[in-house]
Amino acid sequence: MRLLKFIAETINDLLKLKATEYIEAELEELEHIFALIALGFLVGYPVVPPSLSLKLMPYMEKELLIMIDRAERLDDQLGIVGFDIE
C-alpha cells in the first residue's frame, strides 16, 4: 500500500512539473507573438498602429532588451550604430 502511494505521488509530481514546463513555454511563445504584433511595424508588418505600439512599449522591456542584445551580437546595422532606447 505504501509503495502504491509513493508511485502515485511520484507520478503526480512529474505531471505537475511537466505542466509547469508547458505553461512556461507557452508564456514565452505568447510573449514573442506579442512582441511581433506590437513591434511588427519596425520590420514591415502593418499589424498594429505605431501609436498603439508605442503605448505598449513599457510592457515590452524584456523583449526590447533581447532585441538590442541580438542586434549587437549579430553585427546588425543597428547594432553597429549603437542603437539604444534609453
HTML snippet that shows the backbone in 3Dmol.js (N, CA, C, O; Angstrom):
<script src="https://3Dmol.org/build/3Dmol-min.js"></script>
<div id="view" style="width:600px;height:400px;position:relative"></div>
<script>
const pdb = `
ATOM      1  N   MET A   1       0.820  -1.192   0.000  1.00  0.00           N
ATOM      2  CA  MET A   1       0.000   0.000   0.000  1.00  0.00           C
ATOM      3  C   MET A   1       0.873   1.269   0.000  1.00  0.00           C
ATOM      4  O   MET A   1       0.582   2.237  -0.703  1.00  0.00           O
ATOM      5  N   ARG A   2       1.934   1.239   0.795  1.00  0.00           N
ATOM      6  CA  ARG A   2       2.838   2.378   0.872  1.00  0.00           C
ATOM      7  C   ARG A   2       3.547   2.586  -0.469  1.00  0.00           C
ATOM      8  O   ARG A   2       3.779   3.723  -0.882  1.00  0.00           O
ATOM      9  N   LEU A   3       3.886   1.494  -1.142  1.00  0.00           N
ATOM     10  CA  LEU A   3       4.546   1.575  -2.444  1.00  0.00           C
ATOM     11  C   LEU A   3       3.632   2.211  -3.485  1.00  0.00           C
ATOM     12  O   LEU A   3       4.079   3.048  -4.269  1.00  0.00           O
ATOM     13  N   LEU A   4       2.368   1.827  -3.502  1.00  0.00           N
ATOM     14  CA  LEU A   4       1.414   2.408  -4.453  1.00  0.00           C
ATOM     15  C   LEU A   4       1.233   3.909  -4.204  1.00  0.00           C
ATOM     16  O   LEU A   4       1.141   4.697  -5.146  1.00  0.00           O
ATOM     17  N   LYS A   5       1.184   4.288  -2.938  1.00  0.00           N
ATOM     18  CA  LYS A   5       1.046   5.700  -2.608  1.00  0.00           C
ATOM     19  C   LYS A   5       2.282   6.474  -3.069  1.00  0.00           C
ATOM     20  O   LYS A   5       2.158   7.577  -3.603  1.00  0.00           O
ATOM     21  N   PHE A   6       3.471   5.905  -2.868  1.00  0.00           N
ATOM     22  CA  PHE A   6       4.716   6.541  -3.311  1.00  0.00           C
ATOM     23  C   PHE A   6       4.731   6.693  -4.830  1.00  0.00           C
ATOM     24  O   PHE A   6       5.112   7.744  -5.346  1.00  0.00           O
ATOM     25  N   ILE A   7       4.319   5.647  -5.546  1.00  0.00           N
ATOM     26  CA  ILE A   7       4.284   5.702  -7.014  1.00  0.00           C
ATOM     27  C   ILE A   7       3.293   6.759  -7.480  1.00  0.00           C
ATOM     28  O   ILE A   7       3.588   7.526  -8.397  1.00  0.00           O
ATOM     29  N   ALA A   8       2.114   6.805  -6.853  1.00  0.00           N
ATOM     30  CA  ALA A   8       1.102   7.792  -7.238  1.00  0.00           C
ATOM     31  C   ALA A   8       1.602   9.212  -6.991  1.00  0.00           C
ATOM     32  O   ALA A   8       1.391  10.091  -7.828  1.00  0.00           O
ATOM     33  N   GLU A   9       2.256   9.451  -5.864  1.00  0.00           N
ATOM     34  CA  GLU A   9       2.790  10.782  -5.568  1.00  0.00           C
ATOM     35  C   GLU A   9       3.900  11.166  -6.540  1.00  0.00           C
ATOM     36  O   GLU A   9       3.993  12.321  -6.955  1.00  0.00           O
ATOM     37  N   THR A  10       4.736  10.205  -6.903  1.00  0.00           N
ATOM     38  CA  THR A  10       5.814  10.471  -7.854  1.00  0.00           C
ATOM     39  C   THR A  10       5.253  10.837  -9.221  1.00  0.00           C
ATOM     40  O   THR A  10       5.712  11.790  -9.851  1.00  0.00           O
ATOM     41  N   ILE A  11       4.269  10.087  -9.675  1.00  0.00           N
ATOM     42  CA  ILE A  11       3.635  10.385 -10.968  1.00  0.00           C
ATOM     43  C   ILE A  11       2.966  11.753 -10.917  1.00  0.00           C
ATOM     44  O   ILE A  11       3.061  12.528 -11.869  1.00  0.00           O
ATOM     45  N   ASN A  12       2.293  12.050  -9.817  1.00  0.00           N
ATOM     46  CA  ASN A  12       1.642  13.347  -9.659  1.00  0.00           C
ATOM     47  C   ASN A  12       2.663  14.483  -9.720  1.00  0.00           C
ATOM     48  O   ASN A  12       2.428  15.492 -10.386  1.00  0.00           O
ATOM     49  N   ASP A  13       3.781  14.328  -9.036  1.00  0.00           N
ATOM     50  CA  ASP A  13       4.832  15.354  -9.059  1.00  0.00           C
ATOM     51  C   ASP A  13       5.406  15.541 -10.458  1.00  0.00           C
ATOM     52  O   ASP A  13       5.658  16.670 -10.882  1.00  0.00           O
ATOM     53  N   LEU A  14       5.612  14.445 -11.174  1.00  0.00           N
ATOM     54  CA  LEU A  14       6.133  14.540 -12.544  1.00  0.00           C
ATOM     55  C   LEU A  14       5.152  15.257 -13.459  1.00  0.00           C
ATOM     56  O   LEU A  14       5.553  16.072 -14.289  1.00  0.00           O
ATOM     57  N   LEU A  15       3.871  14.954 -13.306  1.00  0.00           N
ATOM     58  CA  LEU A  15       2.862  15.613 -14.136  1.00  0.00           C
ATOM     59  C   LEU A  15       2.788  17.107 -13.825  1.00  0.00           C
ATOM     60  O   LEU A  15       2.626  17.922 -14.734  1.00  0.00           O
ATOM     61  N   LYS A  16       2.906  17.465 -12.560  1.00  0.00           N
ATOM     62  CA  LYS A  16       2.916  18.888 -12.192  1.00  0.00           C
ATOM     63  C   LYS A  16       4.125  19.595 -12.794  1.00  0.00           C
ATOM     64  O   LYS A  16       4.011  20.717 -13.287  1.00  0.00           O
ATOM     65  N   LEU A  17       5.277  18.943 -12.753  1.00  0.00           N
ATOM     66  CA  LEU A  17       6.492  19.527 -13.312  1.00  0.00           C
ATOM     67  C   LEU A  17       6.349  19.741 -14.816  1.00  0.00           C
ATOM     68  O   LEU A  17       6.698  20.800 -15.336  1.00  0.00           O
ATOM     69  N   LYS A  18       5.835  18.730 -15.507  1.00  0.00           N
ATOM     70  CA  LYS A  18       5.650  18.852 -16.956  1.00  0.00           C
ATOM     71  C   LYS A  18       4.633  19.936 -17.283  1.00  0.00           C
ATOM     72  O   LYS A  18       4.821  20.704 -18.226  1.00  0.00           O
ATOM     73  N   ALA A  19       3.551  20.000 -16.503  1.00  0.00           N
ATOM     74  CA  ALA A  19       2.532  21.018 -16.748  1.00  0.00           C
ATOM     75  C   ALA A  19       3.124  22.412 -16.589  1.00  0.00           C
ATOM     76  O   ALA A  19       2.827  23.311 -17.376  1.00  0.00           O
ATOM     77  N   THR A  20       3.959  22.592 -15.574  1.00  0.00           N
ATOM     78  CA  THR A  20       4.604  23.886 -15.363  1.00  0.00           C
ATOM     79  C   THR A  20       5.533  24.227 -16.521  1.00  0.00           C
ATOM     80  O   THR A  20       5.569  25.373 -16.969  1.00  0.00           O
ATOM     81  N   GLU A  21       6.280  23.249 -17.005  1.00  0.00           N
ATOM     82  CA  GLU A  21       7.171  23.490 -18.145  1.00  0.00           C
ATOM     83  C   GLU A  21       6.379  23.881 -19.386  1.00  0.00           C
ATOM     84  O   GLU A  21       6.794  24.770 -20.128  1.00  0.00           O
ATOM     85  N   TYR A  22       5.244  23.226 -19.618  1.00  0.00           N
ATOM     86  CA  TYR A  22       4.419  23.559 -20.780  1.00  0.00           C
ATOM     87  C   TYR A  22       3.851  24.968 -20.661  1.00  0.00           C
ATOM     88  O   TYR A  22       3.800  25.704 -21.646  1.00  0.00           O
ATOM     89  N   ILE A  23       3.426  25.341 -19.466  1.00  0.00           N
ATOM     90  CA  ILE A  23       2.885  26.685 -19.262  1.00  0.00           C
ATOM     91  C   ILE A  23       3.969  27.738 -19.467  1.00  0.00           C
ATOM     92  O   ILE A  23       3.712  28.775 -20.078  1.00  0.00           O
ATOM     93  N   GLU A  24       5.172  27.485 -18.965  1.00  0.00           N
ATOM     94  CA  GLU A  24       6.275  28.436 -19.154  1.00  0.00           C
ATOM     95  C   GLU A  24       6.634  28.571 -20.631  1.00  0.00           C
ATOM     96  O   GLU A  24       6.901  29.676 -21.102  1.00  0.00           O
ATOM     97  N   ALA A  25       6.644  27.461 -21.364  1.00  0.00           N
ATOM     98  CA  ALA A  25       6.949  27.512 -22.797  1.00  0.00           C
ATOM     99  C   ALA A  25       5.864  28.275 -23.547  1.00  0.00           C
ATOM    100  O   ALA A  25       6.164  29.055 -24.450  1.00  0.00           O
ATOM    101  N   GLU A  26       4.607  28.054 -23.177  1.00  0.00           N
ATOM    102  CA  GLU A  26       3.514  28.760 -23.834  1.00  0.00           C
ATOM    103  C   GLU A  26       3.583  30.254 -23.534  1.00  0.00           C
ATOM    104  O   GLU A  26       3.341  31.074 -24.420  1.00  0.00           O
ATOM    105  N   LEU A  27       3.908  30.613 -22.301  1.00  0.00           N
ATOM    106  CA  LEU A  27       4.044  32.019 -21.940  1.00  0.00           C
ATOM    107  C   LEU A  27       5.149  32.688 -22.756  1.00  0.00           C
ATOM    108  O   LEU A  27       4.985  33.813 -23.227  1.00  0.00           O
ATOM    109  N   GLU A  28       6.260  31.998 -22.920  1.00  0.00           N
ATOM    110  CA  GLU A  28       7.362  32.548 -23.716  1.00  0.00           C
ATOM    111  C   GLU A  28       6.935  32.761 -25.166  1.00  0.00           C
ATOM    112  O   GLU A  28       7.266  33.785 -25.764  1.00  0.00           O
ATOM    113  N   GLU A  29       6.210  31.808 -25.731  1.00  0.00           N
ATOM    114  CA  GLU A  29       5.743  31.961 -27.109  1.00  0.00           C
ATOM    115  C   GLU A  29       4.738  33.102 -27.229  1.00  0.00           C
ATOM    116  O   GLU A  29       4.753  33.844 -28.212  1.00  0.00           O
ATOM    117  N   LEU A  30       3.866  33.245 -26.233  1.00  0.00           N
ATOM    118  CA  LEU A  30       2.911  34.351 -26.261  1.00  0.00           C
ATOM    119  C   LEU A  30       3.621  35.698 -26.166  1.00  0.00           C
ATOM    120  O   LEU A  30       3.192  36.669 -26.789  1.00  0.00           O
ATOM    121  N   GLU A  31       4.699  35.764 -25.395  1.00  0.00           N
ATOM    122  CA  GLU A  31       5.485  36.999 -25.333  1.00  0.00           C
ATOM    123  C   GLU A  31       6.103  37.313 -26.690  1.00  0.00           C
ATOM    124  O   GLU A  31       6.154  38.476 -27.092  1.00  0.00           O
ATOM    125  N   HIS A  32       6.565  36.306 -27.389  1.00  0.00           N
ATOM    126  CA  HIS A  32       7.155  36.520 -28.714  1.00  0.00           C
ATOM    127  C   HIS A  32       6.095  36.994 -29.704  1.00  0.00           C
ATOM    128  O   HIS A  32       6.350  37.888 -30.511  1.00  0.00           O
ATOM    129  N   ILE A  33       4.912  36.396 -29.641  1.00  0.00           N
ATOM    130  CA  ILE A  33       3.833  36.819 -30.537  1.00  0.00           C
ATOM    131  C   ILE A  33       3.429  38.253 -30.225  1.00  0.00           C
ATOM    132  O   ILE A  33       3.202  39.054 -31.132  1.00  0.00           O
ATOM    133  N   PHE A  34       3.340  38.573 -28.938  1.00  0.00           N
ATOM    134  CA  PHE A  34       3.007  39.938 -28.533  1.00  0.00           C
ATOM    135  C   PHE A  34       4.038  40.924 -29.070  1.00  0.00           C
ATOM    136  O   PHE A  34       3.685  41.998 -29.557  1.00  0.00           O
ATOM    137  N   ALA A  35       5.300  40.557 -28.979  1.00  0.00           N
ATOM    138  CA  ALA A  35       6.357  41.428 -29.490  1.00  0.00           C
ATOM    139  C   ALA A  35       6.236  41.606 -30.997  1.00  0.00           C
ATOM    140  O   ALA A  35       6.425  42.711 -31.505  1.00  0.00           O
ATOM    141  N   LEU A  36       5.927  40.548 -31.707  1.00  0.00           N
ATOM    142  CA  LEU A  36       5.780  40.653 -33.161  1.00  0.00           C
ATOM    143  C   LEU A  36       4.595  41.537 -33.527  1.00  0.00           C
ATOM    144  O   LEU A  36       4.671  42.332 -34.464  1.00  0.00           O
ATOM    145  N   ILE A  37       3.506  41.394 -32.786  1.00  0.00           N
ATOM    146  CA  ILE A  37       2.334  42.224 -33.065  1.00  0.00           C
ATOM    147  C   ILE A  37       2.623  43.688 -32.749  1.00  0.00           C
ATOM    148  O   ILE A  37       2.299  44.578 -33.536  1.00  0.00           O
ATOM    149  N   ALA A  38       3.232  43.930 -31.597  1.00  0.00           N
ATOM    150  CA  ALA A  38       3.449  45.314 -31.164  1.00  0.00           C
ATOM    151  C   ALA A  38       4.578  46.006 -31.917  1.00  0.00           C
ATOM    152  O   ALA A  38       4.493  47.206 -32.180  1.00  0.00           O
ATOM    153  N   LEU A  39       5.631  45.276 -32.269  1.00  0.00           N
ATOM    154  CA  LEU A  39       6.785  45.882 -32.932  1.00  0.00           C
ATOM    155  C   LEU A  39       6.903  45.481 -34.397  1.00  0.00           C
ATOM    156  O   LEU A  39       7.940  45.703 -35.023  1.00  0.00           O
ATOM    157  N   GLY A  40       5.858  44.900 -34.938  1.00  0.00           N
ATOM    158  CA  GLY A  40       5.907  44.440 -36.319  1.00  0.00           C
ATOM    159  C   GLY A  40       6.162  45.549 -37.323  1.00  0.00           C
ATOM    160  O   GLY A  40       6.733  45.309 -38.387  1.00  0.00           O
ATOM    161  N   PHE A  41       5.741  46.761 -36.990  1.00  0.00           N
ATOM    162  CA  PHE A  41       5.947  47.868 -37.929  1.00  0.00           C
ATOM    163  C   PHE A  41       7.427  48.160 -38.142  1.00  0.00           C
ATOM    164  O   PHE A  41       7.795  48.744 -39.162  1.00  0.00           O
ATOM    165  N   LEU A  42       8.285  47.767 -37.199  1.00  0.00           N
ATOM    166  CA  LEU A  42       9.722  48.008 -37.365  1.00  0.00           C
ATOM    167  C   LEU A  42      10.332  47.149 -38.464  1.00  0.00           C
ATOM    168  O   LEU A  42      11.354  47.512 -39.046  1.00  0.00           O
ATOM    169  N   VAL A  43       9.709  46.018 -38.746  1.00  0.00           N
ATOM    170  CA  VAL A  43      10.234  45.123 -39.777  1.00  0.00           C
ATOM    171  C   VAL A  43       9.304  45.020 -40.976  1.00  0.00           C
ATOM    172  O   VAL A  43       9.516  44.182 -41.853  1.00  0.00           O
ATOM    173  N   GLY A  44       8.272  45.865 -41.023  1.00  0.00           N
ATOM    174  CA  GLY A  44       7.430  45.917 -42.202  1.00  0.00           C
ATOM    175  C   GLY A  44       6.090  45.228 -42.096  1.00  0.00           C
ATOM    176  O   GLY A  44       5.375  45.147 -43.095  1.00  0.00           O
ATOM    177  N   TYR A  45       5.713  44.726 -40.928  1.00  0.00           N
ATOM    178  CA  TYR A  45       4.391  44.117 -40.765  1.00  0.00           C
ATOM    179  C   TYR A  45       3.406  45.183 -40.306  1.00  0.00           C
ATOM    180  O   TYR A  45       3.521  45.676 -39.184  1.00  0.00           O
ATOM    181  N   PRO A  46       2.446  45.550 -41.141  1.00  0.00           N
ATOM    182  CA  PRO A  46       1.481  46.581 -40.732  1.00  0.00           C
ATOM    183  C   PRO A  46       0.357  45.977 -39.888  1.00  0.00           C
ATOM    184  O   PRO A  46      -0.791  45.925 -40.331  1.00  0.00           O
ATOM    185  N   VAL A  47       0.680  45.526 -38.685  1.00  0.00           N
ATOM    186  CA  VAL A  47      -0.291  44.820 -37.864  1.00  0.00           C
ATOM    187  C   VAL A  47      -1.022  45.763 -36.918  1.00  0.00           C
ATOM    188  O   VAL A  47      -2.253  45.788 -36.893  1.00  0.00           O
ATOM    189  N   VAL A  48      -0.282  46.530 -36.148  1.00  0.00           N
ATOM    190  CA  VAL A  48      -0.849  47.418 -35.138  1.00  0.00           C
ATOM    191  C   VAL A  48      -0.371  48.833 -35.433  1.00  0.00           C
ATOM    192  O   VAL A  48       0.781  49.023 -35.822  1.00  0.00           O
ATOM    193  N   PRO A  49      -1.233  49.827 -35.254  1.00  0.00           N
ATOM    194  CA  PRO A  49      -0.775  51.205 -35.467  1.00  0.00           C
ATOM    195  C   PRO A  49       0.422  51.532 -34.576  1.00  0.00           C
ATOM    196  O   PRO A  49       0.451  51.145 -33.408  1.00  0.00           O
ATOM    197  N   PRO A  50       1.399  52.237 -35.119  1.00  0.00           N
ATOM    198  CA  PRO A  50       2.599  52.563 -34.333  1.00  0.00           C
ATOM    199  C   PRO A  50       2.300  53.298 -33.031  1.00  0.00           C
ATOM    200  O   PRO A  50       3.005  53.106 -32.041  1.00  0.00           O
ATOM    201  N   SER A  51       1.266  54.136 -33.015  1.00  0.00           N
ATOM    202  CA  SER A  51       0.952  54.862 -31.776  1.00  0.00           C
ATOM    203  C   SER A  51       0.554  53.896 -30.665  1.00  0.00           C
ATOM    204  O   SER A  51       0.928  54.095 -29.509  1.00  0.00           O
ATOM    205  N   LEU A  52      -0.192  52.862 -30.999  1.00  0.00           N
ATOM    206  CA  LEU A  52      -0.563  51.853 -30.005  1.00  0.00           C
ATOM    207  C   LEU A  52       0.655  51.051 -29.570  1.00  0.00           C
ATOM    208  O   LEU A  52       0.800  50.713 -28.395  1.00  0.00           O
ATOM    209  N   SER A  53       1.523  50.750 -30.516  1.00  0.00           N
ATOM    210  CA  SER A  53       2.746  50.021 -30.179  1.00  0.00           C
ATOM    211  C   SER A  53       3.610  50.817 -29.214  1.00  0.00           C
ATOM    212  O   SER A  53       4.199  50.249 -28.295  1.00  0.00           O
ATOM    213  N   LEU A  54       3.689  52.122 -29.416  1.00  0.00           N
ATOM    214  CA  LEU A  54       4.486  52.958 -28.517  1.00  0.00           C
ATOM    215  C   LEU A  54       3.881  53.004 -27.119  1.00  0.00           C
ATOM    216  O   LEU A  54       4.609  53.103 -26.131  1.00  0.00           O
ATOM    217  N   LYS A  55       2.560  52.934 -27.028  1.00  0.00           N
ATOM    218  CA  LYS A  55       1.922  52.887 -25.713  1.00  0.00           C
ATOM    219  C   LYS A  55       2.197  51.565 -25.006  1.00  0.00           C
ATOM    220  O   LYS A  55       2.224  51.513 -23.777  1.00  0.00           O
ATOM    221  N   LEU A  56       2.402  50.495 -25.776  1.00  0.00           N
ATOM    222  CA  LEU A  56       2.663  49.177 -25.194  1.00  0.00           C
ATOM    223  C   LEU A  56       4.135  48.960 -24.858  1.00  0.00           C
ATOM    224  O   LEU A  56       4.473  47.974 -24.202  1.00  0.00           O
ATOM    225  N   MET A  57       5.011  49.850 -25.288  1.00  0.00           N
ATOM    226  CA  MET A  57       6.450  49.678 -25.079  1.00  0.00           C
ATOM    227  C   MET A  57       6.855  49.405 -23.632  1.00  0.00           C
ATOM    228  O   MET A  57       7.704  48.542 -23.408  1.00  0.00           O
ATOM    229  N   PRO A  58       6.292  50.098 -22.638  1.00  0.00           N
ATOM    230  CA  PRO A  58       6.729  49.818 -21.259  1.00  0.00           C
ATOM    231  C   PRO A  58       6.526  48.362 -20.838  1.00  0.00           C
ATOM    232  O   PRO A  58       7.248  47.859 -19.977  1.00  0.00           O
ATOM    233  N   TYR A  59       5.563  47.694 -21.432  1.00  0.00           N
ATOM    234  CA  TYR A  59       5.297  46.301 -21.087  1.00  0.00           C
ATOM    235  C   TYR A  59       6.215  45.337 -21.826  1.00  0.00           C
ATOM    236  O   TYR A  59       6.189  44.132 -21.577  1.00  0.00           O
ATOM    237  N   MET A  60       7.019  45.867 -22.726  1.00  0.00           N
ATOM    238  CA  MET A  60       7.853  45.023 -23.568  1.00  0.00           C
ATOM    239  C   MET A  60       9.337  45.185 -23.265  1.00  0.00           C
ATOM    240  O   MET A  60      10.176  44.945 -24.133  1.00  0.00           O
ATOM    241  N   GLU A  61       9.662  45.582 -22.063  1.00  0.00           N
ATOM    242  CA  GLU A  61      11.059  45.839 -21.714  1.00  0.00           C
ATOM    243  C   GLU A  61      11.936  44.616 -21.961  1.00  0.00           C
ATOM    244  O   GLU A  61      13.025  44.740 -22.520  1.00  0.00           O
ATOM    245  N   LYS A  62      11.477  43.448 -21.555  1.00  0.00           N
ATOM    246  CA  LYS A  62      12.269  42.223 -21.718  1.00  0.00           C
ATOM    247  C   LYS A  62      12.536  41.937 -23.195  1.00  0.00           C
ATOM    248  O   LYS A  62      13.667  41.635 -23.576  1.00  0.00           O
ATOM    249  N   GLU A  63      11.507  42.031 -24.017  1.00  0.00           N
ATOM    250  CA  GLU A  63      11.671  41.755 -25.440  1.00  0.00           C
ATOM    251  C   GLU A  63      12.584  42.781 -26.104  1.00  0.00           C
ATOM    252  O   GLU A  63      13.373  42.431 -26.982  1.00  0.00           O
ATOM    253  N   LEU A  64      12.484  44.030 -25.697  1.00  0.00           N
ATOM    254  CA  LEU A  64      13.356  45.056 -26.271  1.00  0.00           C
ATOM    255  C   LEU A  64      14.815  44.814 -25.907  1.00  0.00           C
ATOM    256  O   LEU A  64      15.702  44.990 -26.741  1.00  0.00           O
ATOM    257  N   LEU A  65      15.064  44.413 -24.671  1.00  0.00           N
ATOM    258  CA  LEU A  65      16.441  44.119 -24.272  1.00  0.00           C
ATOM    259  C   LEU A  65      16.998  42.930 -25.055  1.00  0.00           C
ATOM    260  O   LEU A  65      18.169  42.933 -25.436  1.00  0.00           O
ATOM    261  N   ILE A  66      16.172  41.924 -25.294  1.00  0.00           N
ATOM    262  CA  ILE A  66      16.601  40.774 -26.101  1.00  0.00           C
ATOM    263  C   ILE A  66      16.901  41.217 -27.527  1.00  0.00           C
ATOM    264  O   ILE A  66      17.896  40.796 -28.118  1.00  0.00           O
ATOM    265  N   MET A  67      16.032  42.073 -28.082  1.00  0.00           N
ATOM    266  CA  MET A  67      16.231  42.553 -29.450  1.00  0.00           C
ATOM    267  C   MET A  67      17.540  43.339 -29.563  1.00  0.00           C
ATOM    268  O   MET A  67      18.298  43.151 -30.515  1.00  0.00           O
ATOM    269  N   ILE A  68      17.803  44.213 -28.597  1.00  0.00           N
ATOM    270  CA  ILE A  68      19.027  45.015 -28.628  1.00  0.00           C
ATOM    271  C   ILE A  68      20.256  44.126 -28.491  1.00  0.00           C
ATOM    272  O   ILE A  68      21.250  44.321 -29.190  1.00  0.00           O
ATOM    273  N   ASP A  69      20.187  43.151 -27.590  1.00  0.00           N
ATOM    274  CA  ASP A  69      21.311  42.232 -27.396  1.00  0.00           C
ATOM    275  C   ASP A  69      21.604  41.453 -28.672  1.00  0.00           C
ATOM    276  O   ASP A  69      22.764  41.304 -29.056  1.00  0.00           O
ATOM    277  N   ARG A  70      20.567  40.960 -29.326  1.00  0.00           N
ATOM    278  CA  ARG A  70      20.776  40.205 -30.568  1.00  0.00           C
ATOM    279  C   ARG A  70      21.301  41.096 -31.678  1.00  0.00           C
ATOM    280  O   ARG A  70      22.139  40.672 -32.475  1.00  0.00           O
ATOM    281  N   ALA A  71      20.811  42.333 -31.734  1.00  0.00           N
ATOM    282  CA  ALA A  71      21.286  43.248 -32.768  1.00  0.00           C
ATOM    283  C   ALA A  71      22.771  43.547 -32.587  1.00  0.00           C
ATOM    284  O   ALA A  71      23.506  43.661 -33.568  1.00  0.00           O
ATOM    285  N   GLU A  72      23.207  43.673 -31.351  1.00  0.00           N
ATOM    286  CA  GLU A  72      24.622  43.949 -31.099  1.00  0.00           C
ATOM    287  C   GLU A  72      25.495  42.731 -31.376  1.00  0.00           C
ATOM    288  O   GLU A  72      26.610  42.867 -31.879  1.00  0.00           O
ATOM    289  N   ARG A  73      24.996  41.545 -31.050  1.00  0.00           N
ATOM    290  CA  ARG A  73      25.805  40.341 -31.225  1.00  0.00           C
ATOM    291  C   ARG A  73      25.871  39.879 -32.673  1.00  0.00           C
ATOM    292  O   ARG A  73      26.832  39.207 -33.048  1.00  0.00           O
ATOM    293  N   LEU A  74      24.896  40.211 -33.490  1.00  0.00           N
ATOM    294  CA  LEU A  74      24.849  39.694 -34.855  1.00  0.00           C
ATOM    295  C   LEU A  74      25.437  40.652 -35.879  1.00  0.00           C
ATOM    296  O   LEU A  74      25.252  40.456 -37.080  1.00  0.00           O
ATOM    297  N   ASP A  75      26.136  41.672 -35.432  1.00  0.00           N
ATOM    298  CA  ASP A  75      26.700  42.673 -36.339  1.00  0.00           C
ATOM    299  C   ASP A  75      25.635  43.270 -37.247  1.00  0.00           C
ATOM    300  O   ASP A  75      25.879  43.536 -38.423  1.00  0.00           O
ATOM    301  N   ASP A  76      24.479  43.469 -36.694  1.00  0.00           N
ATOM    302  CA  ASP A  76      23.390  44.121 -37.409  1.00  0.00           C
ATOM    303  C   ASP A  76      23.726  45.604 -37.550  1.00  0.00           C
ATOM    304  O   ASP A  76      24.469  46.149 -36.733  1.00  0.00           O
ATOM    305  N   GLN A  77      23.193  46.252 -38.564  1.00  0.00           N
ATOM    306  CA  GLN A  77      23.494  47.661 -38.783  1.00  0.00           C
ATOM    307  C   GLN A  77      23.078  48.519 -37.594  1.00  0.00           C
ATOM    308  O   GLN A  77      23.790  49.451 -37.222  1.00  0.00           O
ATOM    309  N   LEU A  78      21.922  48.207 -36.992  1.00  0.00           N
ATOM    310  CA  LEU A  78      21.513  48.961 -35.812  1.00  0.00           C
ATOM    311  C   LEU A  78      22.472  48.718 -34.655  1.00  0.00           C
ATOM    312  O   LEU A  78      22.734  49.621 -33.861  1.00  0.00           O
ATOM    313  N   GLY A  79      22.995  47.499 -34.559  1.00  0.00           N
ATOM    314  CA  GLY A  79      23.957  47.189 -33.509  1.00  0.00           C
ATOM    315  C   GLY A  79      25.274  47.912 -33.713  1.00  0.00           C
ATOM    316  O   GLY A  79      25.907  48.337 -32.747  1.00  0.00           O
ATOM    317  N   ILE A  80      25.694  48.058 -34.974  1.00  0.00           N
ATOM    318  CA  ILE A  80      26.942  48.760 -35.275  1.00  0.00           C
ATOM    319  C   ILE A  80      26.812  50.241 -34.927  1.00  0.00           C
ATOM    320  O   ILE A  80      27.743  50.840 -34.388  1.00  0.00           O
ATOM    321  N   VAL A  81      25.664  50.827 -35.234  1.00  0.00           N
ATOM    322  CA  VAL A  81      25.435  52.236 -34.946  1.00  0.00           C
ATOM    323  C   VAL A  81      25.354  52.470 -33.443  1.00  0.00           C
ATOM    324  O   VAL A  81      25.619  53.579 -32.978  1.00  0.00           O
ATOM    325  N   GLY A  82      24.996  51.456 -32.683  1.00  0.00           N
ATOM    326  CA  GLY A  82      24.855  51.604 -31.235  1.00  0.00           C
ATOM    327  C   GLY A  82      23.439  51.943 -30.846  1.00  0.00           C
ATOM    328  O   GLY A  82      23.212  52.766 -29.959  1.00  0.00           O
ATOM    329  N   PHE A  83      22.489  51.317 -31.500  1.00  0.00           N
ATOM    330  CA  PHE A  83      21.068  51.532 -31.236  1.00  0.00           C
ATOM    331  C   PHE A  83      20.790  51.399 -29.748  1.00  0.00           C
ATOM    332  O   PHE A  83      21.079  50.366 -29.143  1.00  0.00           O
ATOM    333  N   ASP A  84      20.224  52.456 -29.158  1.00  0.00           N
ATOM    334  CA  ASP A  84      19.957  52.458 -27.726  1.00  0.00           C
ATOM    335  C   ASP A  84      18.627  53.161 -27.492  1.00  0.00           C
ATOM    336  O   ASP A  84      18.395  54.244 -28.031  1.00  0.00           O
ATOM    337  N   ILE A  85      17.746  52.552 -26.689  1.00  0.00           N
ATOM    338  CA  ILE A  85      16.432  53.145 -26.458  1.00  0.00           C
ATOM    339  C   ILE A  85      16.365  53.973 -25.186  1.00  0.00           C
ATOM    340  O   ILE A  85      15.306  54.510 -24.860  1.00  0.00           O
ATOM    341  N   GLU A  86      17.458  54.085 -24.469  1.00  0.00           N
ATOM    342  CA  GLU A  86      17.414  54.841 -23.208  1.00  0.00           C
ATOM    343  C   GLU A  86      17.395  56.317 -23.455  1.00  0.00           C
ATOM    344  O   GLU A  86      17.358  57.101 -22.507  1.00  0.00           O
TER     345      GLU A  86
END
`;
const viewer = $3Dmol.createViewer("view");
viewer.addModel(pdb, "pdb");
viewer.setStyle({}, {cartoon: {color: "spectrum"}});
viewer.zoomTo();
viewer.render();
</script>
